[in-house]
Amino acid sequence: MLTAPAPAHKRTGMLRAACRQNRRLTRCPLQTMLCDSRPSWMPMERLFLVTASLLALIAVGMGALGAHALKGHVAAQALATFEVAVRYQMYHALALLAVACVHARWPRRLVRAAGWCFIAGTLVFCGSLYLLVLFGASALGAITPLGGVALLAGWACLALGVWKGNPPTDRR
């Protein structure tokens, strides 16, 4: 007994279900081009790990600069500001390492957003404080709170991304 082929809309649904079952995501080329801004050879976890390592490396270097080269050359208040920048940079470099590990387990948009917020917040917050102390760029003090807001948003995104739980069926 022969059966009639399934209608086109049902065949499309079956194809998508089969692709999801094989953990392959079918996307149109335009969506791939617009949504995938990173090279295909660098998964998000690797990008976050490399960035976190570089941020930690710079934090150690800036800490050494503050402890040895700046002591005696800048005011005590400026040195304390510099130390806050170094400390927050190291905290958020470690947080970015955690984001890479969490993203490997729960690859969600909120977890990725947390990583990008940590990167942007660290660059703006710590960078503006470094420039304030090293070059006396007091005008940059106005953007420092924007970096702090980005860091707070990163923690909120990370908490929500982990709270959402199970990874989606189509990992990437």
Residue frames as qw, qx, qy, qz and C-alpha x, y, z in Angstrom:
[[0.000, 0.891, 0.455, 0.000, 0.00, 0.00, 0.00],
 [0.428, 0.291, 0.009, 0.856, 1.43, 3.35, -1.06],
 [0.191, -0.776, -0.428, 0.422, 0.96, 6.46, 1.01],
 [0.316, 0.877, 0.143, 0.333, 0.86, 9.97, -0.30],
 [0.527, 0.182, -0.301, 0.773, 3.91, 12.14, 0.40],
 [0.271, -0.649, -0.468, 0.536, 3.63, 14.54, 3.31],
 [0.219, 0.941, 0.216, 0.144, 2.66, 18.13, 2.50],
 [0.514, 0.568, -0.223, 0.603, 5.55, 20.58, 2.06],
 [0.268, -0.736, 0.267, -0.562, 5.04, 22.33, 5.40],
 [0.890, -0.406, 0.163, -0.128, 5.20, 19.00, 7.24],
 [0.881, 0.259, -0.097, 0.384, 8.31, 17.91, 5.33],
 [0.216, 0.708, -0.266, 0.617, 10.04, 21.16, 6.34],
 [0.585, -0.640, 0.258, -0.427, 9.13, 20.58, 9.98],
 [0.986, -0.133, 0.066, 0.073, 10.43, 17.01, 9.81],
 [0.682, 0.494, -0.185, 0.506, 13.69, 18.24, 8.28],
 [0.094, -0.739, 0.312, -0.590, 14.17, 20.81, 11.03],
 [0.811, -0.479, 0.212, -0.262, 13.44, 18.21, 13.69],
 [0.959, 0.114, -0.032, 0.257, 15.98, 15.83, 12.14],
 [0.438, 0.628, -0.248, 0.594, 18.58, 18.58, 12.01],
 [0.394, -0.701, 0.299, -0.513, 17.96, 19.53, 15.63],
 [0.954, -0.272, 0.102, -0.072, 18.24, 15.89, 16.60],
 [0.848, 0.245, -0.062, 0.466, 21.66, 15.78, 14.92],
 [0.430, -0.712, -0.091, 0.547, 22.57, 19.00, 16.75],
 [0.345, 0.110, 0.383, 0.850, 22.90, 20.90, 13.49],
 [0.155, 0.669, 0.377, -0.622, 21.15, 24.20, 13.18],
 [0.408, 0.451, 0.555, 0.568, 19.72, 25.10, 9.82],
 [0.057, -0.743, -0.193, 0.638, 19.86, 28.84, 9.29],
 [0.565, 0.790, 0.202, 0.128, 19.51, 31.04, 6.29],
 [0.683, 0.212, -0.046, 0.698, 22.80, 32.52, 4.96],
 [0.013, -0.722, -0.015, -0.691, 21.71, 36.06, 5.83],
 [0.693, -0.690, -0.018, -0.208, 21.07, 35.10, 9.46],
 [0.891, -0.152, -0.028, 0.426, 24.44, 33.36, 9.61],
 [0.478, 0.451, 0.000, 0.754, 26.19, 36.41, 8.16],
 [0.210, -0.737, -0.012, -0.642, 24.45, 38.86, 10.50],
 [0.759, -0.611, 0.014, -0.226, 24.58, 36.81, 13.70],
 [0.910, -0.182, 0.038, 0.371, 27.98, 35.15, 13.45],
 [0.136, 0.972, -0.178, 0.066, 30.40, 38.03, 13.89],
 [0.469, -0.641, 0.596, 0.119, 33.29, 35.85, 15.06],
 [0.391, 0.455, -0.733, -0.319, 35.41, 33.67, 12.78],
 [0.916, -0.106, -0.217, -0.319, 34.25, 30.08, 12.59],
 [0.708, 0.223, -0.573, 0.347, 37.66, 28.88, 13.81],
 [0.125, 0.208, -0.574, 0.782, 37.25, 30.67, 17.16],
 [0.413, -0.570, -0.696, -0.141, 34.39, 29.40, 19.30],
 [0.271, -0.827, -0.040, -0.491, 33.02, 31.81, 21.87],
 [0.819, -0.560, -0.027, 0.122, 34.58, 29.89, 24.76],
 [0.759, 0.056, 0.053, 0.647, 38.05, 30.22, 23.24],
 [0.171, 0.679, 0.103, 0.706, 37.54, 33.92, 22.55],
 [0.514, -0.798, -0.030, -0.314, 36.49, 34.53, 26.17],
 [0.879, -0.364, 0.010, 0.309, 39.40, 32.44, 27.51],
 [0.617, 0.290, 0.062, 0.729, 41.97, 34.29, 25.41],
 [0.054, -0.752, -0.082, -0.651, 40.49, 37.68, 26.31],
 [0.697, -0.706, -0.054, -0.115, 40.36, 36.78, 30.01],
 [0.852, -0.159, 0.006, 0.498, 43.98, 35.65, 29.93],
 [0.411, 0.465, 0.069, 0.781, 45.07, 38.89, 28.28],
 [0.323, -0.798, -0.092, -0.501, 43.07, 40.98, 30.75],
 [0.815, -0.567, -0.029, 0.119, 44.67, 39.10, 33.67],
 [0.749, 0.117, 0.032, 0.652, 48.12, 39.54, 32.13],
 [0.144, 0.640, 0.065, 0.752, 47.58, 43.27, 31.79],
 [0.568, -0.764, -0.112, -0.284, 46.21, 43.45, 35.35],
 [0.849, -0.357, -0.034, 0.389, 49.35, 41.83, 36.74],
 [0.552, 0.301, 0.081, 0.773, 51.51, 44.21, 34.73],
 [0.120, -0.735, -0.114, -0.657, 49.54, 47.25, 35.82],
 [0.733, -0.667, -0.129, -0.027, 49.68, 46.06, 39.42],
 [0.782, -0.140, -0.001, 0.608, 53.46, 45.85, 39.19],
 [0.277, 0.534, 0.128, 0.788, 53.55, 49.30, 37.61],
 [0.395, -0.784, -0.148, -0.455, 51.46, 50.70, 40.44],
 [0.819, -0.547, -0.082, 0.154, 53.46, 48.98, 43.18],
 [0.743, -0.193, 0.123, 0.629, 56.91, 49.85, 41.87],
 [0.387, 0.301, 0.270, 0.829, 56.91, 52.69, 39.36],
 [0.153, -0.723, -0.330, -0.587, 54.05, 54.88, 40.55],
 [0.624, -0.665, -0.331, 0.245, 54.75, 54.79, 44.28],
 [0.461, -0.496, 0.002, 0.736, 56.19, 58.16, 45.19],
 [0.183, 0.049, 0.447, 0.875, 55.28, 59.74, 41.83],
 [0.314, -0.484, -0.488, -0.655, 51.53, 60.10, 42.29],
 [0.385, -0.405, 0.357, -0.749, 49.37, 61.11, 45.24],
 [0.187, -0.049, 0.935, -0.299, 48.14, 58.47, 47.67],
 [0.589, 0.402, 0.395, -0.580, 44.53, 59.00, 46.51],
 [0.585, 0.566, -0.398, -0.423, 45.55, 58.45, 42.87],
 [0.149, 0.338, -0.929, 0.024, 47.47, 55.31, 43.81],
 [0.399, 0.142, 0.782, -0.457, 44.39, 53.99, 45.63],
 [0.649, 0.522, 0.057, -0.551, 42.31, 54.67, 42.49],
 [0.415, 0.530, -0.698, -0.245, 44.88, 52.82, 40.39],
 [0.090, -0.166, 0.956, -0.224, 44.74, 49.85, 42.76],
 [0.586, 0.322, 0.503, -0.548, 40.94, 49.75, 42.49],
 [0.626, 0.569, -0.290, -0.448, 41.27, 49.59, 38.70],
 [0.248, 0.412, -0.876, -0.034, 43.80, 46.74, 38.89],
 [0.299, 0.002, 0.861, -0.413, 41.67, 44.82, 41.39],
 [0.649, 0.431, 0.308, -0.546, 38.46, 45.17, 39.36],
 [0.534, 0.557, -0.525, -0.361, 40.28, 44.19, 36.18],
 [0.097, 0.270, -0.954, 0.091, 41.56, 41.00, 37.78],
 [0.466, 0.177, 0.692, -0.521, 38.15, 40.18, 39.28],
 [0.676, 0.525, 0.130, -0.500, 36.49, 40.52, 35.92],
 [0.365, 0.506, -0.746, -0.232, 39.22, 38.64, 34.06],
 [0.112, -0.074, 0.962, -0.236, 38.47, 35.73, 36.40],
 [0.544, 0.386, 0.470, -0.578, 34.75, 36.28, 35.87],
 [0.577, 0.562, -0.345, -0.482, 35.32, 36.07, 32.11],
 [0.144, 0.297, -0.944, -0.023, 37.09, 32.74, 32.63],
 [0.338, 0.192, 0.811, -0.437, 33.98, 31.57, 34.48],
 [0.583, 0.520, 0.066, -0.621, 31.79, 32.82, 31.63],
 [0.400, 0.457, -0.718, -0.338, 33.81, 30.71, 29.16],
 [0.001, -0.061, 0.983, -0.174, 33.24, 27.62, 31.31],
 [0.416, 0.374, 0.582, -0.590, 29.55, 28.39, 31.84],
 [0.527, 0.533, -0.227, -0.622, 29.07, 29.04, 28.11],
 [0.230, 0.278, -0.911, -0.202, 30.48, 25.60, 27.35],
 [0.079, 0.206, 0.931, -0.291, 27.72, 24.12, 29.53],
 [0.238, 0.722, 0.582, -0.289, 24.85, 26.57, 28.85],
 [0.315, 0.028, 0.386, 0.867, 25.44, 28.28, 25.50],
 [0.077, 0.798, 0.591, -0.091, 22.81, 30.96, 25.91],
 [0.268, 0.738, 0.144, 0.602, 22.58, 34.52, 24.63],
 [0.430, -0.882, 0.000, -0.194, 22.53, 35.85, 28.19],
 [0.813, -0.410, 0.177, 0.375, 25.79, 34.07, 29.01],
 [0.600, 0.354, 0.237, 0.678, 27.40, 35.49, 25.86],
 [0.038, -0.870, -0.148, -0.469, 26.04, 38.92, 26.77],
 [0.661, -0.741, 0.036, 0.115, 27.62, 38.57, 30.22],
 [0.772, -0.092, 0.216, 0.591, 30.99, 37.95, 28.62],
 [0.357, 0.571, 0.247, 0.697, 30.70, 40.96, 26.34],
 [0.318, -0.897, -0.128, -0.278, 29.50, 43.16, 29.22],
 [0.751, -0.564, 0.090, 0.331, 32.50, 42.09, 31.30],
 [0.649, 0.161, 0.246, 0.702, 34.87, 42.91, 28.43],
 [0.117, 0.726, 0.241, 0.633, 33.28, 46.28, 27.69],
 [0.505, -0.845, -0.124, -0.129, 32.91, 47.17, 31.36],
 [0.777, -0.390, 0.090, 0.486, 36.51, 46.29, 32.14],
 [0.520, 0.324, 0.240, 0.753, 37.81, 48.33, 29.22],
 [0.065, -0.775, -0.212, -0.592, 35.70, 51.37, 30.07],
 [0.616, -0.778, -0.095, -0.073, 35.82, 51.24, 33.88],
 [0.779, -0.413, 0.139, 0.451, 39.43, 50.21, 34.40],
 [0.571, 0.373, 0.257, 0.685, 40.72, 51.93, 31.30],
 [0.040, -0.857, -0.153, -0.490, 39.26, 55.28, 32.31],
 [0.637, -0.767, 0.043, 0.061, 40.72, 54.95, 35.81],
 [0.786, -0.096, 0.200, 0.577, 44.16, 54.07, 34.41],
 [0.373, 0.568, 0.236, 0.695, 44.05, 57.09, 32.09],
 [0.323, -0.897, -0.149, -0.264, 42.81, 59.28, 34.93],
 [0.711, -0.644, 0.131, 0.252, 45.76, 58.36, 37.15],
 [0.743, -0.030, 0.309, 0.593, 48.50, 58.09, 34.54],
 [0.334, 0.351, 0.334, 0.808, 47.65, 61.09, 32.39],
 [0.001, 0.327, 0.389, -0.861, 45.39, 63.18, 34.60],
 [0.183, -0.215, -0.607, -0.742, 42.55, 62.90, 32.08],
 [0.185, 0.175, 0.663, -0.704, 39.84, 64.03, 34.50],
 [0.548, 0.199, -0.201, -0.787, 37.26, 64.29, 31.70],
 [0.518, 0.073, -0.825, -0.214, 37.29, 60.47, 31.50],
 [0.062, 0.015, 0.798, -0.599, 36.02, 60.28, 35.06],
 [0.559, 0.177, 0.117, -0.802, 32.55, 60.91, 33.64],
 [0.739, 0.204, -0.498, -0.405, 32.53, 57.64, 31.67],
 [0.084, 0.278, -0.904, 0.314, 33.81, 55.48, 34.51],
 [0.526, 0.072, 0.598, -0.601, 30.27, 54.84, 35.86],
 [0.760, 0.369, -0.222, -0.486, 29.21, 53.57, 32.42],
 [0.454, 0.359, -0.814, 0.055, 31.85, 50.87, 32.74],
 [0.187, -0.107, 0.801, -0.558, 30.55, 50.05, 36.20],
 [0.701, 0.228, 0.212, -0.641, 27.02, 49.71, 34.83],
 [0.698, 0.395, -0.534, -0.266, 28.33, 47.34, 32.14],
 [0.195, 0.271, -0.893, 0.301, 30.02, 45.23, 34.82],
 [0.439, 0.059, 0.612, -0.655, 26.78, 45.09, 36.82],
 [0.755, 0.343, -0.112, -0.547, 24.86, 44.14, 33.68],
 [0.485, 0.391, -0.780, -0.057, 27.39, 41.36, 33.08],
 [0.078, -0.106, 0.883, -0.451, 26.75, 39.87, 36.51],
 [0.601, 0.237, 0.363, -0.671, 22.98, 40.11, 36.01],
 [0.703, 0.417, -0.398, -0.416, 23.20, 38.45, 32.57],
 [0.298, 0.312, -0.893, 0.126, 25.38, 35.68, 33.96],
 [0.297, 0.017, 0.764, -0.573, 22.96, 35.00, 36.81],
 [0.688, 0.347, 0.161, -0.616, 19.96, 34.96, 34.48],
 [0.584, 0.459, -0.604, -0.289, 21.75, 32.83, 31.89],
 [0.155, 0.191, -0.939, 0.240, 22.63, 30.20, 34.47],
 [0.429, 0.115, 0.580, -0.683, 19.19, 30.42, 36.10],
 [0.681, 0.324, -0.223, -0.619, 17.50, 29.54, 32.81],
 [0.787, -0.200, 0.560, -0.164, 19.02, 26.07, 33.17],
 [0.791, 0.113, 0.564, 0.206, 19.16, 23.40, 30.51],
 [0.119, -0.376, 0.493, 0.775, 21.02, 24.11, 27.30],
 [0.664, 0.435, -0.020, -0.607, 18.94, 24.42, 24.16],
 [0.902, 0.121, 0.412, 0.028, 18.67, 21.37, 21.93],
 [0.701, 0.606, 0.051, 0.373, 20.65, 23.07, 19.16],
 [0.637, -0.522, -0.074, 0.563, 23.93, 24.05, 20.81],
 [0.240, -0.440, 0.259, 0.826, 25.24, 26.33, 18.07]]
